[in-house]
Amino acid sequence: MRALVLSYRPMRTVLAAIGALLAVHGALLFVHPDGATPDATTEGLDVGIVFDVGGRGDKSFNDGAWLGGERAAKALGARVRYIEPGEGSDREAGLRLLAAEEFDLVIGVGFIFTDDVNTLAREYPGVRFADVDYAVATDSTGAPLPLPPNLTALKFREEQGAFLVGALAALTGGSKKVGFIGGMDIPLIHKFEAGYKAGVRHVCADCTVIAQYAGVTPEAFRNPGKGKELSLSQYQQGVRVIFHAAGSTGLGVFEAARASNALAIGVDADQYDEAPGYVLTSMVKGIDQAVFDAIKSVKDGTFQGGVRQFGLAEKGVGYVYDANNRSLIPDSVRTRLLALEADIIAGRIVVPSTR
């Protein structure tokens, strides 16, 4: 079992502090502070960020949240504490610890925090919470259920960014077969798959998309060996480009791309450095910006509960096109992608978010 890791910037391990802090706050864990969410923070700004599976250093999802926290520390003077949980119970313990200390903002990084963040937001109405990729519950009619007023859900239209890299894979791969490797087989990752398939088929109606998942538990996001195994199999079947949405499992996809002299597409952040020359592009999510904006809203007193959506129109998703990969993307393909992006923003193309 991995230990719970607590750190201030720069990150350093203080495992012994966790036990002591939990003991000190044991009597506070179930205290319900009175009053509504506080107004703007004018003196200190204490922010706690609890990482998702894979933790800091995944070169993807969690690192994006870390970058947002570091930017807030430099630009806003925020004091940011990072917690890297081990097992499932550690996630709730980390969030509860920060809430009991009455941090100005507590952020969970990942859909897996949904239930814990929702529960704690109701227990601690005087503490603000945010969750990246929060899974919004719906009623029997499909209408979204309201969130606690001190909780904001930071959600992305991943399917829109995936549509564009799907079109790119089909237009540049040189094969009628393209691949997709997902981490955990869940609705959130299905959004990536659905958008990717739609993008492929929009520009290549007779292309085949081979889609596979690494597993059905959170461990599926940190299994590079499985990612490599699945990818090698796809490349051997004639796939020339694979898009992964699999956390650190995707590192195995890059290994397979190098070994197969093929191409891979990264996710969440620019992953070119994982396999220079073999990364066609990366579908990026503005997790760093979303985290920074949430912290800034506390600083300037504009924090509001509810759902915030980040798509192409909000520049919350996109793909990398720069000096590193420009030679892999012909000008005609780049022009076509820009037109597709404009059509999505204008509503002329509606990208599916479910399989």
C-alpha positions in Angstrom: 0.0 0.0 0.0 1.4 3.4 -1.0 1.8 6.0 1.7 -0.1 9.3 1.7 2.4 12.0 0.7 2.0 15.6 1.8 4.0 18.4 0.5 4.4 22.2 0.1 6.0 23.7 -2.9 8.7 22.6 -3.6 7.3 19.1 -2.9 8.9 17.1 -0.1 7.8 14.0 1.7 6.7 14.4 5.3 5.0 11.1 6.0 5.3 11.4 9.7 3.4 14.7 9.7 0.3 13.1 8.3 -0.2 10.9 11.3 0.4 13.8 13.7 -2.0 16.1 11.8 -4.7 13.5 11.6 -4.4 12.9 15.4 -4.6 16.6 16.2 -7.6 17.1 13.9 -9.3 13.9 14.9 -11.8 15.7 17.1 -12.5 18.2 14.2 -13.2 15.8 11.5 -17.0 15.9 11.9 -17.4 19.5 12.9 -19.7 21.4 10.7 -18.5 25.1 10.5 -21.4 27.6 10.6 -22.1 30.3 8.0 -21.9 30.5 4.3 -18.9 30.4 2.0 -16.5 33.2 3.0 -16.0 36.3 0.9 -12.8 37.2 -0.9 -9.5 36.2 0.7 -7.5 39.3 1.4 -4.6 38.1 3.5 -3.4 34.5 3.1 -4.7 32.1 0.5 -4.4 28.5 1.5 -5.1 26.0 -1.2 -5.0 22.2 -1.0 -4.7 19.9 -4.0 -5.2 16.2 -3.7 -3.9 14.3 -6.8 -5.6 11.5 -8.7 -4.3 8.0 -9.3 -0.8 8.1 -10.8 0.1 11.2 -8.7 2.6 13.9 -9.4 4.9 13.2 -12.2 2.4 11.4 -14.5 3.4 14.0 -17.2 -0.3 14.3 -17.9 -3.4 14.9 -15.8 -2.0 15.5 -12.3 0.9 17.5 -13.6 -1.5 19.9 -15.2 -3.1 20.5 -11.8 0.3 20.9 -10.3 1.2 23.6 -12.9 -2.0 25.5 -12.1 -1.1 25.4 -8.4 2.4 26.5 -9.0 1.3 29.4 -11.2 -1.2 30.5 -8.4 1.6 30.4 -5.9 3.8 32.7 -8.0 1.1 35.0 -9.4 -1.3 35.2 -6.5 0.8 34.4 -3.5 -1.2 31.3 -2.7 0.2 28.8 -0.2 -0.4 25.4 -2.0 -0.3 22.1 -0.2 -0.2 18.9 -2.3 -1.3 15.5 -1.2 -0.6 12.4 -3.1 -2.9 9.6 -1.9 -2.1 5.9 -2.0 -5.3 3.8 -1.8 -8.9 4.9 -2.0 -9.4 5.7 1.7 -6.4 8.1 1.6 -8.2 10.3 -0.9 -11.1 11.0 1.5 -8.6 11.4 4.4 -6.6 13.9 2.5 -9.6 16.0 1.5 -11.0 15.8 5.1 -7.7 16.9 6.6 -7.6 20.0 4.4 -11.3 20.8 5.1 -10.7 20.4 8.9 -7.9 22.9 8.6 -10.4 25.3 6.9 -8.3 25.8 3.8 -9.7 28.6 1.5 -10.0 26.1 -1.4 -9.7 22.3 -1.5 -9.3 20.7 -5.0 -9.7 17.1 -5.9 -8.1 16.1 -9.2 -10.2 13.6 -11.0 -13.7 12.1 -11.3 -12.8 9.6 -8.6 -13.2 12.3 -6.0 -16.8 13.1 -6.9 -18.5 11.3 -4.0 -16.0 12.4 -1.4 -16.0 16.1 -2.5 -19.7 16.2 -2.6 -20.1 14.8 0.9 -17.4 17.0 2.4 -18.8 20.1 0.7 -22.0 19.5 2.6 -20.2 18.8 5.9 -18.1 21.9 5.6 -20.2 24.7 4.1 -17.6 27.3 5.0 -14.9 25.7 2.9 -14.8 26.0 -0.9 -14.3 22.9 -3.0 -13.5 22.2 -6.6 -13.2 18.9 -8.5 -11.6 18.4 -11.9 -13.8 16.1 -14.0 -16.5 15.9 -11.3 -19.2 13.4 -12.4 -22.5 15.4 -12.2 -25.4 13.2 -11.0 -28.8 13.3 -12.8 -32.4 12.7 -11.8 -34.7 10.2 -13.4 -35.4 12.5 -16.3 -31.7 13.1 -17.0 -31.6 16.6 -15.5 -28.4 17.4 -13.6 -28.8 17.5 -9.8 -27.7 20.8 -8.2 -24.3 20.9 -6.5 -23.7 22.4 -3.0 -23.1 26.1 -3.4 -19.5 25.9 -2.2 -18.6 23.3 -4.8 -17.6 24.0 -8.4 -17.2 21.2 -11.0 -14.5 21.8 -13.5 -15.5 19.8 -16.6 -14.1 19.6 -20.1 -15.6 18.7 -23.5 -12.9 16.1 -24.2 -14.9 14.8 -27.1 -14.3 18.0 -29.1 -10.5 17.9 -28.8 -10.6 14.1 -29.5 -12.6 14.7 -32.6 -9.8 16.9 -34.0 -7.0 14.4 -33.2 -9.2 11.6 -34.7 -9.4 13.5 -37.9 -5.7 14.2 -37.8 -4.9 10.5 -37.2 -7.0 9.4 -40.2 -5.6 12.1 -42.5 -1.9 11.5 -41.7 -1.6 7.9 -40.6 -1.4 6.3 -44.0 -3.6 3.4 -43.0 -7.3 2.7 -42.9 -6.8 1.5 -39.3 -6.3 3.8 -36.3 -6.1 2.9 -32.7 -7.4 4.1 -29.3 -6.1 3.0 -25.9 -8.2 4.0 -22.9 -7.3 3.6 -19.2 -10.3 2.7 -17.0 -13.4 1.6 -18.9 -15.7 4.4 -17.7 -18.0 7.1 -19.2 -15.3 9.8 -18.8 -12.9 8.0 -21.1 -15.7 7.0 -23.4 -16.0 10.7 -24.2 -12.5 10.6 -25.6 -13.3 7.4 -27.6 -16.6 8.8 -28.9 -15.1 12.0 -30.1 -12.0 10.3 -31.6 -14.1 7.8 -33.6 -16.4 10.6 -34.8 -13.4 12.6 -36.0 -11.9 9.6 -37.8 -15.1 8.8 -39.6 -15.9 12.4 -40.5 -12.9 12.5 -42.8 -12.6 8.7 -43.5 -15.9 6.9 -43.6 -14.3 3.6 -44.4 -11.6 3.7 -41.7 -11.7 1.3 -38.8 -11.0 2.3 -35.2 -9.6 -0.4 -32.9 -10.4 0.7 -29.3 -9.2 -1.1 -26.2 -9.1 -0.4 -22.5 -6.4 -1.3 -19.9 -8.9 -2.3 -17.2 -11.9 -1.6 -15.1 -10.3 -0.2 -11.9 -8.3 2.9 -11.3 -5.1 0.9 -11.6 -5.8 0.9 -15.3 -4.4 4.5 -15.3 -1.0 3.4 -14.1 0.0 0.3 -16.0 2.5 1.2 -18.7 3.2 -2.5 -19.3 -0.4 -3.1 -20.3 -0.4 0.0 -22.5 2.6 -1.2 -24.4 1.1 -4.7 -24.8 -2.2 -3.4 -26.2 -0.4 -0.9 -28.5 2.1 -3.4 -29.9 -0.9 -5.7 -30.8 -2.6 -2.8 -32.6 0.5 -1.8 -34.5 0.9 -5.4 -35.6 -2.6 -5.3 -37.0 -1.8 -2.4 -39.3 -2.6 0.6 -37.1 -0.1 3.4 -37.6 -1.5 6.0 -35.1 -2.7 5.3 -31.6 -4.4 7.9 -29.4 -4.3 7.2 -25.7 -6.4 8.5 -22.8 -4.9 6.4 -20.2 -2.8 8.4 -17.7 0.6 6.9 -17.1 -0.5 3.7 -18.8 0.0 5.8 -21.9 3.7 5.8 -21.4 3.6 2.3 -22.6 1.9 3.4 -25.8 4.9 5.7 -26.5 7.3 2.8 -25.9 5.4 0.7 -28.4 5.3 3.5 -31.0 9.1 3.8 -30.8 9.5 0.0 -31.1 7.1 -0.1 -34.0 8.4 3.0 -35.8 4.8 4.3 -35.7 3.0 7.3 -34.2 1.1 8.0 -31.0 -1.1 10.8 -29.7 -0.7 12.1 -26.2 -3.3 13.4 -23.9 -4.1 16.1 -21.3 -0.6 17.8 -21.8 2.0 18.1 -24.5 3.7 14.7 -24.3 6.1 15.1 -27.2 9.1 14.7 -24.9 8.0 11.1 -24.1 9.0 9.9 -27.6 10.4 12.7 -29.7 9.7 12.1 -33.4 7.0 9.5 -32.6 4.3 11.8 -31.1 2.0 13.1 -33.8 0.4 15.5 -31.4 -1.3 15.6 -28.0 -4.9 16.4 -27.2 -4.5 18.9 -24.4 -6.9 19.9 -21.6 -6.5 23.2 -19.9 -6.4 21.7 -16.4 -3.7 24.1 -15.3 -5.8 27.1 -16.4 -9.0 25.7 -14.8 -7.2 25.1 -11.5 -5.6 28.6 -11.6 -8.9 30.2 -12.4 -10.6 28.4 -9.5 -7.9 29.7 -7.1 -8.1 33.2 -8.5 -11.8 33.3 -8.1 -11.3 32.7 -4.4 -8.7 35.4 -4.3 -10.9 38.0 -5.9 -14.2 37.0 -4.4 -15.9 35.7 -7.5 -16.0 32.0 -6.6 -19.4 30.4 -7.4 -20.6 26.9 -7.1 -21.9 24.9 -10.0 -20.6 23.4 -13.2 -18.0 25.1 -15.4 -17.5 23.7 -18.9 -14.3 24.1 -21.0 -14.5 23.2 -24.7 -13.0 24.5 -27.9 -14.9 27.8 -27.7 -13.4 28.4 -24.2 -10.0 27.1 -25.3 -10.3 24.5 -22.7 -9.3 21.6 -25.1 -7.3 21.5 -28.2 -4.3 19.8 -29.8 -0.6 20.7 -30.0 0.8 22.2 -33.3 4.2 23.6 -32.9 7.8 23.4 -34.1 8.2 19.8 -32.8 5.4 18.2 -34.8 4.8 20.7 -37.7 6.7 18.5 -40.1 4.3 15.6 -39.4 1.2 17.7 -40.3 0.9 18.9 -43.9 -0.4 22.4 -44.4 -3.5 21.1 -46.1 -4.4 18.9 -43.1 -3.8 21.8 -40.7 -6.2 24.0 -42.8 -8.8 21.2 -42.7 -8.5 20.9 -38.9 -8.9 24.6 -38.4 -12.1 24.5 -40.5 -13.4 21.5 -38.5 -12.7 23.4 -35.2 -14.6 26.4 -36.5 -17.5 24.2 -37.4 -17.6 22.6 -34.0 -17.5 26.0 -32.2 -20.3 27.3 -34.5 -22.4 24.3 -33.8 -22.4 23.0 -37.4 -20.7 19.8 -36.2 -22.1 18.3 -32.9 -19.6 15.9 -31.5 -21.0 12.9 -29.6 -19.9 12.4 -26.0 -21.1 8.8 -25.6 -20.3 5.6 -27.4 
